[in-house]
């Protein structure tokens, strides 16, 4: 059934699958897209300032993406994972702060922090769950139109259980992140038809190897692709699985020339849990519990009579890894920019980050877990009052930290509320990252002023 659009300044009505209503621009709310930690932090800051907002979340609950890796323990303690405005609102409602030095799992982050925050009376009425954003634009004008553009509200087209709605907003904060939009196994970053067809044998992300997925991987030949912390977490779980399923074979495929480059700072890392990941995988490789294949650049993953074949170039020569039964891909994620096709945005062409951030986070130059502080000013887009924050603002760069996102939305909300002095301040509290980039065969290099490298 079609619903009626009420069009301002027109005598007639028009039928459409979308529902909308006209409201004066200065009375419109700020729209937040994504109810993860950063999106909810934005809501907390707006609520604290008495500003109206709506929070649109595609999942059935807040933190839905986090729960897909809920079994994984973060390497940053609680004190870096709770936004200040959110903490203040929660404590006004008798919330008990977790042990500040404890490392939460993803599930604990959702259950002990995000859910209580979302249930606060200042926030809960304004959350729209199971509401998928289809597109964002400007009301009644397309991207090419400039005249009076700044005075026209944003329109957000959504779908919820088959019902289509349009929300209008005076500003938009896109906090949708990158999780759920993975990079392929292919070393060129290109999605090939054959790889897509193997979705039942290839998992993108960090599966619950020691829980719901143990039978899937137990006593199988499993290849893990990637050289970052997600891959290491996956490998450590698979190694633990071999205690119950001793015939499990683990292959670690990465493009890095030296496996040592994946170990990170180990005991020199200021985030002890992150350093411990490197130390643990180092020990497993030394004990040959994990078979390392490097430097290997995957050209294709294809089905074979005995499972899958992974073809690639190893140290400059053609190579084929045969008989692989399961592949776990941990090659990072990329932002989904498709919903922004009618918004004027400025993104770095390589990193796919907010353009002003690229020089600070480009992984070709930097390997730190922190960057020099940045504020609302660096996050501005050509369409006024549109912001990309959180992991999505970093594009394909893998070094985003939650506390950085909290600082982003604090500054952005202050600006939207007219508090320019607060927007210009930097209130970021992050750990020193210890070693930015470590190679046992090369000199350690510092990547920015926040590093405490030797």
VEXDREN-2710 file (C-alpha; in Angstrom, 1 decimal):
% VEXDREN-2710
k/r/px/py/pz
1/UNK/0.0/0.0/0.0
2/UNK/1.3/3.5/-0.9
3/UNK/1.4/6.2/1.7
4/UNK/0.8/9.9/1.2
5/UNK/3.6/12.5/1.0
6/UNK/2.5/15.9/2.3
7/UNK/4.3/18.4/0.2
8/UNK/4.8/22.0/1.5
9/UNK/3.4/24.8/-0.6
10/UNK/1.4/22.5/-2.8
11/UNK/-2.4/22.0/-3.1
12/UNK/-2.3/18.3/-4.1
13/UNK/-0.9/15.1/-2.6
14/UNK/1.3/12.5/-4.2
15/UNK/1.4/8.8/-3.6
16/UNK/4.7/7.1/-2.7
17/UNK/6.0/4.1/-0.7
18/UNK/7.7/6.7/1.6
19/UNK/6.2/8.5/4.6
20/UNK/7.4/12.0/5.5
21/UNK/6.3/15.2/7.0
22/UNK/7.4/18.8/6.6
23/UNK/9.0/20.6/9.7
24/UNK/10.8/23.9/9.9
25/UNK/14.5/23.5/9.5
26/UNK/15.5/25.0/12.9
27/UNK/13.1/22.6/14.6
28/UNK/14.6/19.5/13.0
29/UNK/16.7/17.0/15.0
30/UNK/20.3/15.9/14.4
31/UNK/20.2/12.4/12.8
32/UNK/22.8/9.9/13.9
33/UNK/23.3/6.8/11.8
34/UNK/24.6/3.7/13.6
35/UNK/24.0/2.7/17.3
36/UNK/27.5/1.5/18.1
37/UNK/29.7/3.0/20.7
38/UNK/30.4/6.2/18.8
39/UNK/26.9/6.8/17.6
40/UNK/25.5/6.3/21.1
41/UNK/28.2/8.7/22.4
42/UNK/27.0/11.3/20.0
43/UNK/23.4/10.7/21.3
44/UNK/24.7/11.2/24.9
45/UNK/26.4/14.5/24.1
46/UNK/23.3/15.8/22.3
47/UNK/21.1/14.7/25.2
48/UNK/23.4/16.3/27.7
49/UNK/23.0/19.6/25.8
50/UNK/19.2/19.3/25.5
51/UNK/19.4/19.0/21.7
52/UNK/16.8/16.9/19.8
53/UNK/18.1/13.9/17.8
54/UNK/17.1/10.6/16.2
55/UNK/19.4/7.5/16.2
56/UNK/18.9/5.1/13.3
57/UNK/20.2/1.5/13.6
58/UNK/19.9/-1.3/11.1
59/UNK/20.3/-4.0/13.6
60/UNK/17.7/-5.4/16.0
61/UNK/19.6/-3.9/19.0
62/UNK/22.3/-1.5/19.8
63/UNK/25.9/-2.7/19.3
64/UNK/24.6/-5.3/16.8
65/UNK/27.9/-5.4/14.9
66/UNK/30.0/-5.7/18.0
67/UNK/28.0/-8.9/19.0
68/UNK/29.3/-10.6/15.9
69/UNK/32.7/-10.6/17.6
70/UNK/31.3/-10.6/21.2
71/UNK/33.6/-13.4/22.2
72/UNK/36.8/-11.4/21.6
73/UNK/38.4/-9.4/24.4
74/UNK/39.4/-5.8/23.7
75/UNK/43.0/-4.8/24.3
76/UNK/42.0/-1.5/25.7
77/UNK/40.6/-1.4/29.3
78/UNK/37.2/0.1/30.3
79/UNK/38.7/3.5/31.1
80/UNK/39.3/4.1/27.4
81/UNK/36.0/2.6/26.2
82/UNK/33.4/4.7/28.0
83/UNK/32.5/8.2/26.7
84/UNK/32.5/11.0/29.3
85/UNK/29.1/12.4/28.5
86/UNK/27.7/8.8/28.5
87/UNK/29.3/8.1/31.8
88/UNK/27.8/11.2/33.4
89/UNK/24.3/10.3/32.2
90/UNK/24.6/6.7/33.3
91/UNK/25.8/7.6/36.8
92/UNK/22.8/9.9/37.2
93/UNK/20.8/6.8/36.7
94/UNK/22.7/4.7/39.3
95/UNK/24.9/2.9/36.8
96/UNK/27.9/1.1/38.3
97/UNK/31.2/1.7/36.4
98/UNK/33.0/-1.5/35.6
99/UNK/36.6/-2.0/36.8
100/UNK/38.4/0.7/34.9
101/UNK/41.5/-1.5/34.3
102/UNK/39.6/-4.6/33.2
103/UNK/39.5/-5.6/29.6
104/UNK/35.9/-6.2/28.4
105/UNK/34.8/-8.6/25.7
106/UNK/32.7/-7.3/22.9
107/UNK/29.6/-8.8/24.5
108/UNK/30.5/-7.3/27.9
109/UNK/30.9/-3.9/26.2
110/UNK/27.3/-4.2/24.8
111/UNK/25.7/-5.7/27.9
112/UNK/27.3/-3.6/30.6
113/UNK/27.6/-0.3/28.7
114/UNK/25.8/0.2/25.4
115/UNK/22.5/-1.4/26.5
116/UNK/22.2/0.6/29.7
117/UNK/23.1/3.7/27.9
118/UNK/20.5/3.1/25.1
119/UNK/17.9/2.4/27.8
120/UNK/18.2/5.8/29.5
121/UNK/15.1/7.9/29.3
122/UNK/17.1/10.7/27.6
123/UNK/18.1/8.4/24.7
124/UNK/15.7/5.4/24.4
125/UNK/12.7/7.2/22.9
126/UNK/14.8/8.5/20.0
127/UNK/16.3/5.2/18.8
128/UNK/14.9/3.6/15.7
129/UNK/16.0/-0.1/15.6
130/UNK/15.8/-2.3/12.5
131/UNK/15.9/0.8/10.4
132/UNK/18.3/0.5/7.5
133/UNK/19.4/3.7/5.9
134/UNK/19.1/3.5/2.1
135/UNK/20.3/6.9/1.1
136/UNK/21.1/10.4/2.4
137/UNK/20.5/13.6/0.5
138/UNK/19.2/17.1/0.5
139/UNK/15.5/17.7/0.4
140/UNK/14.2/18.2/-3.2
141/UNK/17.6/18.9/-4.7
142/UNK/20.3/16.6/-6.0
143/UNK/24.0/16.7/-5.5
144/UNK/24.7/19.0/-8.4
145/UNK/22.4/21.9/-7.1
146/UNK/24.2/24.6/-5.1
147/UNK/21.8/27.5/-4.8
148/UNK/20.5/27.7/-1.2
149/UNK/21.9/24.3/-0.4
150/UNK/23.0/25.1/3.1
151/UNK/19.5/26.1/4.1
152/UNK/17.9/22.9/2.9
153/UNK/17.4/20.0/5.4
154/UNK/18.9/16.6/5.0
155/UNK/16.5/13.7/4.0
156/UNK/17.3/10.2/5.1
157/UNK/15.5/7.4/3.2
158/UNK/15.1/4.2/5.3
159/UNK/13.5/0.8/5.2
160/UNK/12.2/-1.1/8.3
161/UNK/10.5/-4.4/7.9
162/UNK/9.2/-3.5/4.5
163/UNK/8.0/0.0/5.5
164/UNK/9.8/2.9/3.9
165/UNK/10.2/6.2/5.8
166/UNK/11.9/9.5/5.2
167/UNK/13.4/11.4/8.1
168/UNK/14.4/15.0/7.9
169/UNK/17.3/16.4/9.9
170/UNK/19.2/19.7/10.3
171/UNK/22.5/17.7/10.6
172/UNK/23.7/14.2/10.0
173/UNK/26.4/12.2/11.9
174/UNK/27.3/9.1/10.1
175/UNK/28.7/6.6/12.6
176/UNK/28.1/3.4/10.6
177/UNK/31.6/2.1/10.9
178/UNK/33.2/-0.4/8.5
179/UNK/32.5/-3.7/10.1
180/UNK/30.4/-6.0/7.9
181/UNK/31.9/-4.5/4.8
182/UNK/35.1/-6.6/4.6
183/UNK/38.0/-6.6/2.1
184/UNK/38.3/-9.8/0.0
185/UNK/41.1/-12.3/0.3
186/UNK/42.4/-11.3/-3.1
187/UNK/45.6/-9.3/-2.7
188/UNK/44.5/-6.7/-5.3
189/UNK/41.5/-5.9/-3.2
190/UNK/39.1/-6.9/-6.0
191/UNK/36.1/-9.1/-5.3
192/UNK/36.1/-12.0/-7.8
193/UNK/33.1/-14.1/-8.7
194/UNK/34.8/-17.4/-7.6
195/UNK/35.6/-16.0/-4.1
196/UNK/32.0/-14.7/-3.7
197/UNK/30.6/-18.2/-4.6
198/UNK/32.5/-19.8/-1.7
199/UNK/30.7/-17.9/1.0
200/UNK/29.9/-21.2/2.8
201/UNK/33.6/-22.1/3.2
202/UNK/35.0/-18.5/3.6
203/UNK/34.3/-16.5/6.8
204/UNK/35.1/-12.8/6.9
205/UNK/35.7/-11.6/10.5
206/UNK/36.5/-13.4/13.7
207/UNK/34.4/-16.5/14.1
208/UNK/33.6/-18.0/17.5
209/UNK/36.0/-20.9/17.0
210/UNK/35.9/-22.0/20.6
211/UNK/32.1/-21.7/20.8
212/UNK/29.4/-22.1/18.2
213/UNK/31.8/-22.7/15.4
214/UNK/34.1/-25.3/16.9
215/UNK/32.7/-28.2/14.8
216/UNK/33.0/-26.2/11.7
217/UNK/36.7/-25.8/12.1
218/UNK/37.7/-28.8/14.3
219/UNK/40.0/-31.3/12.5
220/UNK/40.0/-29.2/9.3
221/UNK/42.7/-27.6/7.3
222/UNK/42.1/-23.9/8.0
223/UNK/43.8/-21.0/6.3
224/UNK/43.7/-17.6/8.0
225/UNK/44.4/-14.6/5.7
226/UNK/45.7/-11.4/7.2
227/UNK/48.5/-10.0/9.3
228/UNK/46.8/-7.8/11.9
229/UNK/45.3/-8.2/15.4
230/UNK/42.1/-9.8/14.1
231/UNK/44.1/-12.5/12.3
232/UNK/46.1/-13.1/15.4
233/UNK/43.0/-13.5/17.6
234/UNK/41.6/-16.0/15.1
235/UNK/44.9/-18.0/15.1
236/UNK/45.1/-18.1/18.8
237/UNK/41.6/-19.5/19.1
238/UNK/42.4/-22.1/16.4
239/UNK/45.5/-23.1/18.3
240/UNK/43.4/-23.6/21.4
241/UNK/40.9/-25.6/19.4
242/UNK/43.7/-28.2/18.5
243/UNK/43.6/-29.3/22.1
244/UNK/40.1/-30.7/21.5
245/UNK/40.5/-31.4/17.8
246/UNK/44.2/-32.4/17.4
247/UNK/44.0/-33.0/13.6
248/UNK/43.2/-29.3/13.0
249/UNK/45.9/-27.8/10.7
250/UNK/46.4/-24.0/10.8
251/UNK/47.9/-22.0/7.9
252/UNK/48.7/-18.3/8.3
253/UNK/48.8/-16.5/4.9
254/UNK/50.0/-12.9/4.8
255/UNK/51.5/-10.4/2.4
256/UNK/54.1/-9.2/4.9
257/UNK/57.7/-10.2/4.0
258/UNK/58.6/-11.2/7.5
259/UNK/56.3/-12.9/10.1
260/UNK/58.1/-10.9/12.7
261/UNK/56.5/-7.7/11.4
262/UNK/53.1/-9.1/12.6
263/UNK/54.2/-9.5/16.2
264/UNK/54.1/-5.7/16.9
265/UNK/55.6/-4.3/20.1
266/UNK/55.1/-7.4/22.2
267/UNK/56.3/-6.5/25.7
268/UNK/57.2/-2.9/24.6
269/UNK/53.6/-2.1/23.7
270/UNK/52.0/0.3/26.2
271/UNK/48.7/-1.5/25.8
272/UNK/49.8/-4.7/27.5
273/UNK/47.0/-6.9/26.2
274/UNK/47.8/-5.9/22.6
275/UNK/51.5/-6.7/23.2
276/UNK/50.6/-10.0/24.7
277/UNK/48.8/-11.0/21.4
278/UNK/52.0/-10.6/19.6
279/UNK/54.0/-12.5/22.1
280/UNK/51.6/-15.4/22.1
281/UNK/51.5/-15.8/18.4
282/UNK/55.3/-15.5/18.3
283/UNK/55.5/-18.5/20.6
284/UNK/53.0/-20.6/18.5
285/UNK/55.0/-19.9/15.3
286/UNK/58.2/-20.8/17.0
287/UNK/56.7/-24.1/18.1
288/UNK/55.4/-24.7/14.6
289/UNK/51.8/-24.9/15.8
290/UNK/51.0/-22.5/13.0
291/UNK/52.4/-22.9/9.5
292/UNK/53.3/-19.5/8.1
293/UNK/53.1/-18.8/4.4
294/UNK/54.7/-15.4/3.6
295/UNK/55.2/-13.4/1.5
296/UNK/52.1/-14.7/-0.3
297/UNK/49.9/-12.6/-2.5
298/UNK/46.6/-14.3/-3.2
299/UNK/45.4/-14.2/-6.8
300/UNK/42.4/-16.4/-6.6
301/UNK/40.5/-18.7/-4.2
302/UNK/38.6/-21.4/-6.1
303/UNK/36.8/-24.6/-5.4
304/UNK/38.5/-28.0/-6.0
305/UNK/37.7/-31.7/-5.5
306/UNK/39.4/-31.6/-2.1
307/UNK/38.1/-28.3/-0.8
308/UNK/39.6/-25.1/-2.0
309/UNK/42.8/-24.1/-3.8
310/UNK/44.4/-20.8/-3.0
311/UNK/46.6/-19.6/-5.9
312/UNK/49.1/-16.8/-5.4
313/UNK/52.6/-15.5/-5.8
314/UNK/55.0/-16.5/-3.1
315/UNK/58.3/-14.6/-3.1
316/UNK/57.9/-13.8/-6.7
317/UNK/56.9/-17.3/-7.9
318/UNK/53.6/-18.9/-8.7
319/UNK/52.3/-21.0/-5.8
320/UNK/49.2/-23.1/-5.0
321/UNK/48.0/-24.1/-1.6
322/UNK/45.7/-27.1/-2.0
323/UNK/43.3/-29.0/0.1
324/UNK/42.1/-26.1/2.2
325/UNK/38.7/-26.8/3.8
326/UNK/38.0/-23.5/5.5
327/UNK/39.3/-20.0/4.9
328/UNK/39.0/-17.1/7.5
329/UNK/39.7/-13.7/6.0
330/UNK/41.0/-11.0/8.3
331/UNK/42.2/-8.4/5.8
332/UNK/40.4/-5.4/7.2
333/UNK/37.3/-3.6/6.2
334/UNK/36.3/-0.7/3.9
335/UNK/33.7/2.0/4.3
336/UNK/30.4/1.6/2.5
337/UNK/29.9/5.0/0.8
338/UNK/26.9/4.0/-1.3
339/UNK/24.3/5.6/0.9
340/UNK/26.2/9.0/0.5
341/UNK/26.0/9.2/-3.3
342/UNK/23.7/12.3/-3.1
343/UNK/25.7/14.1/-0.4
344/UNK/28.8/16.2/-1.1
345/UNK/31.6/14.5/0.7
346/UNK/35.4/14.8/0.5
347/UNK/37.2/11.5/0.9
348/UNK/40.8/10.5/0.4
349/UNK/41.0/8.5/-2.8
350/UNK/43.5/6.0/-1.4
351/UNK/42.6/5.6/2.3
352/UNK/38.9/6.3/1.7
353/UNK/39.0/8.3/5.0
354/UNK/37.8/11.8/5.7
355/UNK/40.2/13.7/3.5
356/UNK/41.8/15.9/6.2
357/UNK/42.6/12.8/8.3
358/UNK/44.4/10.8/5.6
359/UNK/47.8/12.4/6.1
360/UNK/47.6/11.4/9.8
361/UNK/46.5/7.8/9.4
362/UNK/47.7/6.6/6.0
363/UNK/49.1/3.1/6.8
364/UNK/51.8/3.6/4.1
365/UNK/53.3/6.1/6.5
366/UNK/51.8/5.4/9.9
367/UNK/51.4/2.3/12.0
368/UNK/50.4/3.8/15.4
369/UNK/47.2/3.1/17.3
370/UNK/46.7/6.8/17.8
371/UNK/47.0/9.9/15.7
372/UNK/47.5/13.6/16.5
373/UNK/44.3/15.0/18.0
374/UNK/41.7/16.2/15.6
375/UNK/38.4/18.0/16.0
376/UNK/35.2/19.0/14.3
377/UNK/37.2/21.2/11.9
378/UNK/39.0/18.3/10.3
379/UNK/35.8/16.3/10.0
380/UNK/33.8/18.9/8.1
381/UNK/32.4/17.9/4.7
382/UNK/31.4/20.1/1.8
383/UNK/27.8/19.7/2.7
384/UNK/27.6/21.8/5.9
385/UNK/26.6/19.9/9.1
386/UNK/27.3/16.5/7.6
387/UNK/30.0/14.5/9.4
388/UNK/31.5/11.0/9.1
389/UNK/32.9/9.9/12.4
390/UNK/34.2/6.8/14.1
391/UNK/35.9/3.9/12.2
392/UNK/34.3/5.1/9.0
393/UNK/36.1/8.4/9.2
394/UNK/39.4/6.3/9.1
395/UNK/38.3/4.5/5.9
396/UNK/40.5/1.6/5.2
397/UNK/43.2/2.5/7.8
398/UNK/43.3/-0.1/10.6
399/UNK/44.4/2.1/13.5
400/UNK/41.1/3.6/14.8
401/UNK/40.5/3.5/18.6
402/UNK/37.2/4.0/20.3
403/UNK/38.3/6.9/22.4
404/UNK/39.2/8.8/19.2
405/UNK/35.6/8.5/18.1
406/UNK/34.3/9.8/21.4
407/UNK/36.5/12.9/21.0
408/UNK/35.3/13.4/17.5
409/UNK/31.6/13.4/18.4
410/UNK/32.2/15.6/21.5
411/UNK/33.7/18.3/19.3
412/UNK/31.2/17.8/16.5
413/UNK/28.2/18.1/18.9
414/UNK/29.7/21.2/20.6
415/UNK/30.0/22.8/17.2
416/UNK/26.4/21.9/16.2
417/UNK/25.2/23.4/19.4
418/UNK/27.1/26.7/18.9
419/UNK/29.7/26.0/21.5
420/UNK/32.7/27.0/19.3
421/UNK/35.1/27.3/22.2
422/UNK/34.5/23.7/23.3
423/UNK/34.6/22.4/19.7
424/UNK/38.1/23.9/19.3
425/UNK/39.4/22.2/22.4
426/UNK/41.1/18.8/22.5
427/UNK/40.1/16.6/25.4
428/UNK/41.6/13.3/24.2
429/UNK/43.0/10.9/26.7
430/UNK/44.8/8.0/25.0
431/UNK/47.6/5.7/26.0
432/UNK/51.0/6.1/24.5
433/UNK/51.3/3.3/22.0
434/UNK/54.8/2.3/23.0
435/UNK/56.3/1.1/19.7
436/UNK/54.7/2.3/16.6
437/UNK/56.3/-0.1/14.1
438/UNK/58.7/-2.9/15.0
439/UNK/60.8/-5.1/12.9
440/UNK/63.6/-7.2/14.4
441/UNK/65.6/-6.7/11.3
442/UNK/65.0/-3.0/10.7
443/UNK/65.3/0.1/12.8
444/UNK/62.1/1.1/14.6
445/UNK/60.5/4.2/13.1
446/UNK/58.2/6.7/14.8
447/UNK/55.2/7.7/12.8
448/UNK/53.8/10.7/14.7
449/UNK/54.2/12.8/17.8
450/UNK/51.9/10.6/20.0
451/UNK/54.4/7.7/19.8
452/UNK/57.0/7.0/22.5
453/UNK/59.5/5.3/20.2
454/UNK/63.2/4.9/21.0
END
